[in-house]
Amino acid sequence: MGAYGIQYLDRIDSVTNETDIIFMDMKNQVKNIVHAYRHFLQDLNGSNVFEKLLSTAARFTDADRATIFIDPKYNSPDQNHKLKAILATGLKNSEIVVDIEHGIVGHVFRTKQSYFTNDVQKDPHFYAGIDKQTGYKTKSTMAVPLWFKNQSPIGVLQVLNNKQEMFTENDLLILELLSIFSTMALDYLNNLE
């Protein structure tokens, strides 16, 4: 085998090692999600379910903050069509309300599609009004719709500012899995009322 063949085999070994590392990382993340899910089920009656969900979402996607937005209309048809943050990590005493016609959260809610951007300043969907209201500087974001019994979305789960500067498709998949837990909690708590 010539030099070219040896280089080719070295490259295959390198790609195989990189692939193994990626799969091992994904396997560990899936294990962590299963572990979080078990804790989630145990704490479903607790008042801090959403705090734990947001903490888990931020940790698993390496985000600085996380928020759950809910459309009050899914419970009360007489409400206007805005999304309200029922919990946002890193914020105290600040109510966040988003019109569904504005911003990335509104875009995700309207289109019913998950979305992420690593440069919000260049993103046509970004609405800087919330940053002005809260004093927070958003650089990157990822958001997924929350679905309720295969109907219209009832809200959005969002994370902000990946600590490594880049959200990935893998992060998006993790957030989509965690959105299922969020919807389950909302459904459960809604049925208690």
C-alpha positions, 0 to 999 in steps of 0.5 A: 500500500502506497503513501496515499493509502496509508493517509487514507486509512489514517483519515478513516481512523480519525473520522471514526474516532471523531464519530465515536466521540460524538456518539459517546457524547450523545449517549451521555446526554440521552442518559442525562435526559432520562435521569432528568425525566425520572426526577421530573416525574417524581416532582410533578406535584411540586411547585418548582417543576418549571424551575427544574425544567428551565435549569435542566434546559439551560444546563443541557444546552449550555445556555445562560438563561431559559424561559417558558412562554405560555399563550393564556388563550389556551386556557381562556379564549377571551385573552389577547394573543400575547405570550407571557413568560411564566418563568424566566431564569435570571430575572426577578420581578420582571414580567415579560409579555411578547406579542406573537407578531414580534420576535423569535418567540413569536415566530416559533409560535406562529410557524410551529417550527423550532428555530435557533440563531447564533447571531441575533443582531443579524436575524430578521426575527429578533426583537430587541424590545425585550432586551431593552426592558430587561437590560439583558444582552441576547447574542444567541437563542434557541426556541421550540414550540410547546404542543398540547394534545396535537393542537395548536402550540400553547407556548414556547420554550426558549434558551439564551446565550450559549456559553460556547457561543454556538448552539447546535442541531444537537442542542435543538434536539435536546430542547425539543425533548425537554419541551415534551416535559414542559407540555406534560407539566402544563397539561397536568397542572391545568387538569388539577385546576 
